[in-house]
Amino acid sequence: MRRLVFTVVAAVALAGLAAATVWGFIEGHAELAQEAERERPIKPPQRVSFENGEPVITLDAGAQQQSGLQTTALHQTKYHETLRAYGTVLDLQPLVDLDNSYALAEAQVNAAQAKLDASRAEFEREDTLFKTHTSVVTLDKLQAAEAAFHTDEASLASAQAQLRTVEETAKQSWGPVLGNQLGESGQTFARLVQRQEYLVQVTLPPGVLIATPPPTATIQLENGQQQEVTYVSAATKTDSAVQGVSFLYTVPASSDLLPGMNVLAFLPRASATEGAVIPKAAVVWWQGRAWVYVRTGPTTFARRAITTDHPLPGGEYLDTALKGGSEVVVQGAQELLSEEFRARIQVGDEGDGD
């Protein structure tokens, strides 16, 4: 009987021990699960979705304010397309030298003309006296007057030839318009010589031709500002570095321009393009393309590609796909792009985990 009681007690004890062990295992596993759950990183709410293959970012009003996101409405405009060319501010010292040479040659012509007028008058007087009063004027004296007259004729012809050489040099070097203005006050040539204006040689890209050069164009200075230039004539030689058709334009003298400086030139074309003006601050670059984030609702923004074929002078772009009135993000666009990439990475990590 005692043995039976001992056996029962032992069985009960073993059963209790087994139950305690199972309970401890279950309890420990639950605690580990709870701790793992606590240590699991909290995923931010998914803000990026795709509609018709287009990424859309959702931000509530609080998130927009917290990130400092700002938008602006696009305005529609018509813009005359521009042809991008290359400009060089020319050194005007050769032009100044030509002007000095012209002034000297013109003075020599005037002096030779005055001397010829005097010798002609003297020869004509001596010739008249010789024919009417042979006793007053000898043949030697008449011949001397005639020789002086012909010498002065030759001197005038030489001075005139020198003047024509200067004029032709000016035409060959600076074009017919400037060449024909040598010595004229108040003309383009004079303003250039006085350094009131500079001369810019604008060269088209190789193989590009235009029927009629525009009367005005713009050049972009190093500080980013635009300066209007005025057409003078076709250039007599091209830029050796570009090898394209060249034109001469004048620009008011400025401390931002120096001889030898290279600038970008923009020549307007006759055709006009209509589109929305995209602010520079709205553009983000990815995969070699330009994008903007357009507000599609109170809390949604979609990334859309824009074209950069029509750059505007202020650094903006003219896009023909977007319409005036559309709102684009001008502050926070880069952050939206980063948010989109983070969502892509998270999606990729979840796929790897599966």
C-alpha positions as CSV (number, residue, x, y, z in Angstrom):
1,M,0.0,0.0,0.0
2,R,2.8,2.4,0.8
3,R,4.4,1.6,-2.5
4,L,1.2,2.5,-4.3
5,V,1.0,5.8,-2.5
6,F,4.6,6.6,-3.3
7,T,4.0,5.8,-6.9
8,V,1.0,8.1,-7.1
9,V,2.8,10.9,-5.4
10,A,5.8,10.6,-7.7
11,A,3.5,10.6,-10.8
12,V,1.7,13.7,-9.6
13,A,5.0,15.5,-8.9
14,L,6.3,14.6,-12.3
15,A,3.1,15.8,-14.0
16,G,3.4,19.1,-12.1
17,L,7.0,19.5,-13.1
18,A,6.2,18.9,-16.7
19,A,3.3,21.4,-16.6
20,A,5.6,24.0,-15.0
21,T,8.2,23.4,-17.7
22,V,5.7,23.8,-20.5
23,W,4.2,26.9,-18.9
24,G,7.7,28.4,-18.5
25,F,8.5,27.7,-22.1
26,I,5.3,29.2,-23.3
27,E,5.7,32.3,-21.1
28,G,9.3,32.8,-22.2
29,H,8.4,32.5,-25.9
30,A,5.7,35.0,-25.4
31,E,8.0,37.5,-23.7
32,L,10.6,37.0,-26.6
33,A,7.9,37.6,-29.1
34,Q,6.7,40.8,-27.3
35,E,10.3,42.0,-27.1
36,A,10.9,41.3,-30.8
37,E,7.8,43.2,-31.6
38,R,8.9,46.2,-29.5
39,E,12.3,46.2,-31.2
40,R,10.9,45.9,-34.7
41,P,11.5,49.3,-36.6
42,I,8.4,51.4,-37.0
43,K,7.7,51.9,-40.7
44,P,6.6,55.4,-41.7
45,P,3.2,55.6,-43.3
46,Q,3.3,54.8,-47.0
47,R,3.1,58.2,-48.9
48,V,3.9,57.1,-52.4
49,S,1.5,55.3,-54.8
50,F,1.3,54.9,-58.5
51,E,-1.6,55.9,-60.7
52,N,-1.4,55.0,-64.4
53,G,2.3,54.4,-63.9
54,E,2.7,57.9,-62.5
55,P,4.3,58.3,-59.1
56,V,1.9,60.2,-56.7
57,I,3.0,61.5,-53.3
58,T,0.4,62.1,-50.6
59,L,1.1,64.7,-47.9
60,D,-1.5,66.0,-45.5
61,A,-1.7,69.7,-44.7
62,G,0.4,69.2,-41.5
63,A,3.2,67.4,-43.3
64,Q,3.2,70.0,-46.1
65,Q,3.6,72.8,-43.5
66,Q,6.2,70.9,-41.5
67,S,8.3,70.4,-44.7
68,G,8.0,74.0,-45.8
69,L,6.5,72.9,-49.1
70,Q,5.4,75.8,-51.4
71,T,3.7,75.8,-54.8
72,T,3.1,78.4,-57.4
73,A,0.7,78.6,-60.3
74,L,2.2,78.6,-63.8
75,H,1.4,81.3,-66.3
76,Q,0.9,80.7,-70.0
77,T,2.9,82.8,-72.5
78,K,4.0,83.0,-76.1
79,Y,7.7,82.9,-76.6
80,H,9.7,83.4,-79.8
81,E,12.1,80.6,-80.1
82,T,15.8,81.5,-79.9
83,L,18.8,80.2,-81.8
84,R,21.7,79.7,-79.5
85,A,25.0,81.0,-80.9
86,Y,28.4,81.9,-79.7
87,G,29.7,85.5,-79.2
88,T,33.1,87.1,-78.8
89,V,33.7,90.6,-77.7
90,L,36.2,91.9,-80.3
91,D,39.3,93.9,-79.5
92,L,38.7,97.4,-81.0
93,Q,42.3,98.5,-81.1
94,P,42.7,97.6,-84.8
95,L,39.6,99.7,-85.4
96,V,41.1,102.6,-83.5
97,D,44.3,102.2,-85.5
98,L,42.3,102.3,-88.8
99,D,40.5,105.4,-87.7
100,N,43.8,107.1,-86.9
101,S,45.2,106.0,-90.3
102,Y,42.1,107.3,-92.0
103,A,42.4,110.7,-90.3
104,L,46.1,110.9,-91.3
105,A,45.4,109.8,-94.9
106,E,42.5,112.3,-95.2
107,A,44.7,115.1,-93.9
108,Q,47.3,114.2,-96.5
109,V,44.6,114.3,-99.2
110,N,43.4,117.7,-98.0
111,A,47.0,119.0,-97.9
112,A,47.8,117.6,-101.4
113,Q,44.6,119.1,-102.7
114,A,45.4,122.5,-101.4
115,K,48.9,122.4,-102.8
116,L,47.6,121.2,-106.1
117,D,45.0,124.1,-106.2
118,A,47.8,126.6,-105.6
119,S,50.2,125.1,-108.2
120,R,47.4,124.8,-110.8
121,A,46.5,128.5,-110.3
122,E,50.2,129.4,-110.6
123,F,50.6,127.3,-113.8
124,E,47.5,128.8,-115.4
125,R,48.7,132.3,-114.6
126,E,52.1,131.7,-116.0
127,D,50.7,130.1,-119.1
128,T,48.4,133.1,-119.7
129,L,51.2,135.6,-119.2
130,F,53.5,133.6,-121.5
131,K,50.9,133.6,-124.3
132,T,50.1,137.3,-124.0
133,H,53.3,138.8,-122.7
134,T,56.2,136.7,-123.7
135,S,58.6,139.3,-122.5
136,V,57.4,138.9,-118.9
137,V,57.3,135.1,-118.6
138,T,60.1,133.0,-119.9
139,L,59.6,129.4,-121.2
140,D,61.7,128.0,-118.3
141,K,59.5,129.7,-115.7
142,L,56.4,128.3,-117.4
143,Q,57.8,124.8,-117.6
144,A,58.8,125.0,-113.9
145,A,55.2,126.0,-112.9
146,E,53.8,123.2,-115.1
147,A,56.2,120.6,-113.5
148,A,55.1,121.7,-110.0
149,F,51.5,121.4,-111.0
150,H,51.9,117.9,-112.3
151,T,54.0,116.9,-109.2
152,D,51.2,118.1,-107.0
153,E,48.7,116.1,-109.1
154,A,50.7,113.0,-108.5
155,S,50.9,113.7,-104.8
156,L,47.2,114.1,-104.6
157,A,46.6,110.8,-106.5
158,S,49.0,109.1,-104.1
159,A,47.2,110.5,-101.0
160,Q,43.8,109.5,-102.4
161,A,45.1,106.0,-103.1
162,Q,46.3,105.7,-99.5
163,L,42.9,106.9,-98.3
164,R,41.1,104.3,-100.4
165,T,43.5,101.6,-99.1
166,V,42.4,102.5,-95.5
167,E,38.8,102.4,-96.5
168,E,39.1,99.0,-98.2
169,T,41.0,97.6,-95.3
170,A,38.2,98.7,-93.0
171,K,35.6,97.1,-95.2
172,Q,37.5,93.9,-95.5
173,S,38.2,93.7,-91.7
174,W,34.9,95.1,-90.3
175,G,32.3,94.9,-93.1
176,P,30.9,97.4,-95.5
177,V,28.7,99.2,-93.0
178,L,31.6,100.2,-90.7
179,G,34.0,100.6,-93.6
180,N,31.7,103.3,-95.2
181,Q,31.5,105.1,-91.9
182,L,35.1,105.9,-91.5
183,G,35.6,109.5,-90.3
184,E,31.9,110.1,-89.8
185,S,30.9,111.5,-86.4
186,G,27.8,110.3,-84.6
187,Q,27.8,107.0,-86.4
188,T,28.3,103.4,-85.1
189,F,32.0,103.5,-86.1
190,A,32.6,106.7,-84.1
191,R,30.8,105.2,-81.0
192,L,33.0,102.1,-81.3
193,V,36.2,104.1,-81.6
194,Q,35.3,106.2,-78.6
195,R,34.6,103.0,-76.6
196,Q,31.0,104.0,-76.0
197,E,30.0,100.6,-77.6
198,Y,31.6,97.3,-78.0
199,L,31.5,95.0,-81.1
200,V,30.4,91.4,-80.6
201,Q,30.9,88.8,-83.3
202,V,28.1,86.3,-83.1
203,T,28.8,83.0,-84.8
204,L,26.1,80.4,-85.5
205,P,26.7,76.7,-84.9
206,P,28.4,74.9,-87.8
207,G,25.9,74.1,-90.6
208,V,23.2,76.4,-89.2
209,L,21.9,79.1,-91.6
210,I,19.3,81.9,-91.2
211,A,17.8,83.8,-94.0
212,T,17.8,87.2,-92.3
213,P,19.7,88.1,-89.2
214,P,17.4,89.6,-86.5
215,P,17.9,93.3,-85.9
216,T,18.3,92.7,-82.2
217,A,19.5,89.7,-80.1
218,T,20.7,89.1,-76.6
219,I,23.9,88.0,-75.0
220,Q,24.3,86.4,-71.6
221,L,27.0,87.9,-69.4
222,E,29.0,86.0,-66.9
223,N,26.8,87.3,-64.0
224,G,23.8,85.7,-65.8
225,Q,22.3,89.0,-66.9
226,Q,21.0,89.5,-70.4
227,Q,22.1,92.4,-72.6
228,E,20.5,93.4,-75.9
229,V,22.7,93.8,-78.9
230,T,22.0,95.6,-82.2
231,Y,22.8,94.2,-85.7
232,V,25.4,95.9,-87.8
233,S,26.3,93.7,-90.7
234,A,27.6,90.3,-91.7
235,A,31.1,89.6,-90.5
236,T,33.8,89.2,-93.1
237,K,35.4,86.2,-91.3
238,T,34.2,83.5,-89.0
239,D,35.3,82.5,-85.6
240,S,38.1,79.9,-86.1
241,A,36.9,77.9,-83.1
242,V,33.3,77.6,-84.2
243,Q,33.5,77.7,-88.0
244,G,30.0,79.0,-88.5
245,V,28.3,82.0,-90.2
246,S,29.1,85.1,-88.3
247,F,27.4,88.5,-87.8
248,L,28.5,91.7,-86.1
249,Y,26.4,93.3,-83.3
250,T,27.0,96.3,-81.1
251,V,26.4,96.4,-77.4
252,P,26.6,99.4,-74.9
253,A,30.0,99.5,-73.1
254,S,29.9,97.8,-69.7
255,S,32.3,96.9,-67.0
256,D,31.0,93.3,-67.3
257,L,32.4,93.1,-70.8
258,L,36.1,92.9,-71.9
259,P,37.7,92.4,-75.2
260,G,38.3,88.7,-75.9
261,M,35.5,87.6,-73.6
262,N,33.3,84.7,-74.8
263,V,29.5,85.0,-74.3
264,L,26.4,83.1,-75.2
265,A,24.2,84.7,-77.8
266,F,20.4,84.1,-78.4
267,L,18.9,85.1,-81.7
268,P,15.1,85.2,-81.8
269,R,13.4,83.4,-84.6
270,A,10.2,84.4,-86.4
271,S,8.1,81.5,-85.1
272,A,6.6,81.7,-81.6
273,T,5.9,78.8,-79.2
274,E,3.1,78.9,-76.6
275,G,3.5,77.1,-73.3
276,A,3.8,77.4,-69.5
277,V,6.8,79.0,-67.9
278,I,8.5,76.6,-65.5
279,P,10.4,78.3,-62.7
280,K,14.0,77.2,-62.2
281,A,13.3,76.4,-58.6
282,A,10.6,73.8,-59.6
283,V,12.9,71.7,-61.7
284,V,14.6,68.5,-60.3
285,W,16.9,66.4,-62.4
286,W,16.8,62.6,-62.4
287,Q,18.2,60.1,-65.0
288,G,19.3,63.0,-67.2
289,R,15.8,64.5,-67.5
290,A,14.0,67.4,-66.0
291,W,11.0,66.9,-63.8
292,V,8.5,68.9,-61.8
293,Y,6.0,68.0,-59.1
294,V,2.5,69.1,-60.0
295,R,-0.2,69.5,-57.4
296,T,-3.1,67.1,-58.4
297,G,-5.2,67.6,-55.3
298,P,-5.1,69.2,-51.8
299,T,-2.8,66.5,-50.5
300,T,-1.3,64.8,-53.7
301,F,1.6,65.7,-55.9
302,A,2.6,63.9,-59.2
303,R,6.1,63.9,-60.8
304,R,5.9,64.8,-64.4
305,A,8.7,65.3,-67.1
306,I,9.1,68.6,-68.8
307,T,11.0,69.5,-72.0
308,T,14.1,71.7,-71.9
309,D,14.1,72.4,-75.6
310,H,13.0,76.0,-75.0
311,P,15.2,77.6,-72.3
312,L,14.2,81.2,-71.3
313,P,16.6,84.0,-70.6
314,G,16.0,83.9,-66.8
315,G,16.8,80.2,-66.4
316,E,13.2,79.1,-66.7
317,Y,11.9,76.7,-69.3
318,L,8.9,76.8,-71.6
319,D,6.9,73.6,-71.5
320,T,4.2,72.9,-74.0
321,A,2.6,70.0,-72.1
322,L,1.7,71.7,-68.9
323,K,-1.0,74.4,-68.9
324,G,-1.2,77.8,-67.3
325,G,-2.8,77.7,-63.9
326,S,-1.2,74.4,-63.0
327,E,0.5,74.4,-59.5
328,V,4.1,73.2,-59.3
329,V,6.2,72.8,-56.2
330,V,8.9,75.5,-56.0
331,Q,10.1,74.7,-52.5
332,G,10.5,71.1,-51.4
333,A,10.6,69.5,-54.8
334,Q,13.9,67.8,-54.1
335,E,12.5,66.5,-50.8
336,L,9.6,64.9,-52.6
337,L,11.9,63.2,-55.0
338,S,13.9,61.8,-52.0
339,E,10.6,60.7,-50.4
340,E,9.7,58.8,-53.6
341,F,13.1,57.0,-53.6
342,R,12.8,56.0,-50.0
343,A,9.4,54.4,-50.8
344,R,11.0,52.5,-53.7
345,I,13.8,51.2,-51.4
346,Q,11.2,50.1,-48.8
347,V,9.2,48.3,-51.4
348,G,12.3,46.5,-52.6
349,D,13.3,45.5,-49.0
350,E,9.9,44.0,-48.4
351,G,10.1,42.1,-51.6
352,D,13.5,40.7,-50.6
353,G,12.1,39.6,-47.2
354,D,9.3,37.6,-48.8
